[in-house]
Amino acid sequence: MDYLFFDIECSEGRSICSFGYVLTDEAFCIKEKKDILINPQSYFHTGPWSKKAREKDEGISLAYHVSEFRAQPPFPALYDLIKDLLKRKDVTIVTFSGDNDARFLNIACTRYHMPCFNYSFVDVQRIYQDMEGLKGQLSLEKMLAIFEVDVEGLVQHKSDDDAHITMLVTEALCLKTGKSLKTLVKESKRATCFSKDYMPKKKKQKPAKIAVSGETSTKATKGATSTDKKTSAVNKAKAPSKGVTTRGKQSGNKNKKPQNRKPRAQKSQNAKGQNQN
């Protein structure tokens, strides 16, 4: 059984610009180590996003110049390479806060209309949290301080070096507890995770705006919009009531009632009386 440690860096917190990994055996002896650079086809923003955040976090510095990332192929060209790494047989994938990395990969696959990677992974952060009964986020820097891990010569935010640091923390955790990684995973309730559980959230589409006689309505009701209801009410008001006919009505005098005419027989009797006089 081999262990695959990997880490991802993004250009603006969403688009992948590097995928670094370290492959070891069960004794944590390194077999492979590589940093795969990727053109994110997006802008670079690794600093704080707001003035409020700037007080707590000054942002990060990537290990390479932007021009080096721009010169690399985009994610689709490296899709098969990453897939082969994640799908290797007899390999346990080990990460630190791996839910973020899984989400970044799912975002990239969705963005380029490619099948998402379906893999399981072990999260060292969760193993330690379960051991100590801790809640909330625990940074990799704190773990390094806790286990007094020497990371001299390794560069933070360089993906393959970050994967290497995760490996050193995992090794230190096993040495401190005197247990194998396999045993630690069994004892932790939340250690094993699945990438399919970290799909990007779908954006809600706003309802289309409908303009009628200078009014705009965006509220939708069951089967009809508010504009449809107004139009229906106007049509009902214009429609004639039951039992009333419109035949014989003159334009401009529609509501006027027809006058009662005298019967013809009565008319002829009046005419006779006038002649006699």
Protein Blocks (a to p, Z undefined) as FASTA:
>chain_A
ZZdddddddfkopaccbdcdddddfkopafbdcdddddehiacdfbdfbfklmmmpgbja
dfbdfklmmmpccfklmmmmmmmmmmpghiacddehklmmmmmmmmmmmmnopacddddd
ddfklmmmmmnopgcjddfklmmmmnopafehiaghilklmmmmmmmmmmmmmmmnopaf
klmmmmpmklpccfklmcccddddddddddeehiacfbdcehiafklmmmmmmmmmmpcc
ehiafehiaehilmpccdddddfklmmmmmmmmmmZZ
